[in-house]
Amino acid sequence: MGVQWISAIEARLAAVGDPGVVIEGATEAQIGALEVEIGRPLPETYRQFLRSMGHSAGPLFRGSDYSLAQPHCLRLRPLAQRVIDRSASQYRLPENAFVFLVHHGYQFLFFKLGEGEDPPVYRFSDAEPSEMRIADSFSSFLQSRVASHERIAERKLAAETALEESRS
């Protein structure tokens, strides 16, 4: 997959983002350090995401731990294990699971290293204590998240327009 898909996502996020919210990528050195830490190469689509939005994805994952800019970014797997432990589930996180996002301490998202350059995305939630495949690929996962933000922005704009019209 070429880099055009990530550029399109970045442009779509910029269009719906709040003023002052930046989209900032990680450096190759930071991505390389992450790969050294995990002892395996990352899928190319995730590397493209990191190059484009590894420090800040604008509004995309607000409220979640995901970024290379956060001090615990290399330690999301232990946070995910805490979610599993608190759920009292018998689920075991696969050895090749790369946890890329933890949301408010009750769910996490991951892909499995070795499942290709654009791997499926899985979710574990304490409300549904088992692995659930939520996207066929990392790139389609990102595209669906951006589409969700676009719908939210459209509803917000419509509500603001309606409020302004009611005041006139």
C-alpha positions as MATLAB code, in Angstrom:
seq = 'MGVQWISAIEARLAAVGDPGVVIEGATEAQIGALEVEIGRPLPETYRQFLRSMGHSAGPLFRGSDYSLAQPHCLRLRPLAQRVIDRSASQYRLPENAFVFLVHHGYQFLFFKLGEGEDPPVYRFSDAEPSEMRIADSFSSFLQSRVASHERIAERKLAAETALEESRS';
ca = [
       0.000    0.000    0.000;
       1.416    3.379   -1.014;
       1.691    6.375    1.248;
      -1.230    8.181   -0.436;
      -3.767    6.587    1.915;
      -2.127    8.099    5.008;
      -1.849   11.531    3.361;
      -5.574   11.410    2.585;
      -6.363   10.481    6.198;
      -4.156   13.294    7.477;
      -5.943   15.814    5.223;
      -9.378   14.567    6.308;
      -8.400   14.845    9.991;
      -7.050   18.355    9.490;
     -10.378   19.352    7.922;
     -12.410   18.225   10.955;
      -9.889   19.013   13.688;
     -10.176   21.749   16.230;
      -8.018   24.829   15.710;
      -4.761   24.397   17.564;
      -4.897   20.594   17.540;
      -1.859   19.416   15.646;
      -1.041   16.298   13.696;
       2.595   15.390   14.223;
       4.617   12.411   13.073;
       7.403   10.461   14.704;
      10.943   10.247   13.395;
      12.477    7.166   11.796;
      14.804    6.968   14.808;
      11.826    6.823   17.197;
      10.096    4.191   15.083;
      13.336    2.207   14.914;
      13.699    2.397   18.703;
      10.192    1.004   19.070;
      11.064   -1.891   16.757;
      14.218   -2.582   18.774;
      12.159   -2.544   21.969;
       9.673   -5.125   20.646;
      12.333   -7.127   18.806;
      10.424   -7.307   15.529;
       9.621   -5.069   12.563;
       6.294   -3.248   12.573;
       3.811   -3.604    9.695;
       4.343   -0.992    6.985;
       0.899    0.596    7.375;
       1.543    1.145   11.088;
       4.975    2.591   10.311;
       3.284    5.004    7.869;
       0.808    5.989   10.574;
       3.660    6.634   13.011;
       5.586    8.714   10.468;
       2.502   10.836    9.894;
       0.786   10.869   13.312;
       3.015    9.048   15.796;
       3.193   12.001   18.186;
      -0.281   13.409   17.676;
      -3.190   12.245   15.548;
      -5.139   15.424   16.161;
      -8.637   14.553   17.379;
      -8.458   10.913   16.292;
      -7.605    9.137   19.546;
      -8.344   11.853   22.077;
      -8.657   10.311   25.542;
      -6.606    7.238   24.648;
      -3.003    6.229   25.272;
      -1.381    5.570   21.899;
       1.307    8.073   21.021;
       5.070    7.860   20.864;
       4.989   11.284   22.541;
       3.565    9.762   25.724;
       6.172    8.464   28.179;
       4.516    5.051   28.559;
       3.999    4.389   24.841;
       6.328    1.411   24.874;
       4.491   -0.032   27.836;
       0.964   -0.383   26.510;
       1.096   -4.173   26.681;
       1.318   -4.183   30.518;
      -1.603   -1.710   30.621;
      -3.550   -4.098   28.379;
      -2.697   -6.986   30.686;
      -4.196   -5.019   33.593;
      -7.442   -4.655   31.616;
      -7.488   -8.438   31.113;
      -6.679   -9.121   34.779;
      -9.421   -6.781   36.032;
     -11.951   -8.472   33.753;
     -11.282  -11.859   35.389;
     -11.204  -13.304   31.874;
      -9.276  -16.433   30.974;
      -8.140  -14.661   27.797;
      -4.410  -14.673   27.104;
      -2.943  -11.917   24.971;
      -1.059  -13.585   22.099;
       2.737  -13.301   22.237;
       2.751  -11.596   18.836;
       0.103   -9.026   19.843;
       1.246   -5.422   19.507;
      -0.990   -3.210   21.635;
      -1.175    0.189   19.968;
      -3.970    1.856   21.951;
      -5.458    1.648   25.447;
      -8.682    3.546   26.012;
      -9.526    4.757   29.534;
      -8.219    1.554   31.073;
     -11.172   -0.613   30.059;
     -10.353   -1.625   26.487;
      -7.399   -1.896   24.168;
      -6.681   -2.370   20.479;
      -3.957   -4.472   18.941;
      -2.758   -6.217   15.842;
      -0.710   -9.374   15.588;
       2.823   -9.052   14.313;
       3.396  -11.387   11.418;
      -0.109  -10.986    9.954;
       1.108   -8.927    7.008;
       1.918   -5.319    6.223;
      -1.691   -4.177    6.811;
      -2.854   -6.517    9.580;
      -6.352   -6.934   11.032;
      -7.168   -4.954   14.182;
      -8.538   -6.610   17.313;
     -10.204   -5.244   20.451;
     -10.419   -6.544   23.982;
     -12.864   -4.893   26.360;
     -13.646   -5.665   29.966;
     -17.321   -5.632   28.919;
     -16.669   -8.352   26.294;
     -13.719  -10.255   27.746;
     -12.513  -11.925   24.581;
     -10.642  -10.930   21.457;
     -12.854   -9.387   18.763;
     -11.698   -8.603   15.238;
     -12.948   -5.070   14.530;
     -11.263   -4.313   11.185;
      -9.839   -6.362    8.354;
      -6.782   -4.102    8.189;
      -5.055   -1.317   10.096;
      -5.641    1.084    7.203;
      -9.392    0.324    7.085;
      -9.533    0.756   10.878;
      -8.020    4.245   10.573;
     -10.333    5.154    7.690;
     -13.400    4.113    9.711;
     -12.228    6.151   12.729;
     -11.739    9.227   10.532;
     -15.188    8.737    8.967;
     -16.649    8.636   12.479;
     -14.949   11.946   13.321;
     -16.262   13.455   10.090;
     -19.839   12.466   11.028;
     -19.388   13.985   14.493;
     -18.044   17.209   12.964;
     -20.994   17.365   10.535;
     -23.510   16.941   13.385;
     -21.721   19.560   15.469;
     -21.750   22.029   12.570;
     -25.445   21.360   11.914;
     -26.274   21.936   15.596;
     -24.260   25.163   15.693;
     -25.921   26.391   12.489;
     -29.379   25.598   13.864;
     -28.570   27.427   17.096;
     -27.337   30.485   15.194;
     -30.462   30.484   12.995;
     -32.713   30.246   16.053;
     -31.031   33.312   17.527;
     -31.578   35.402   14.384;
];
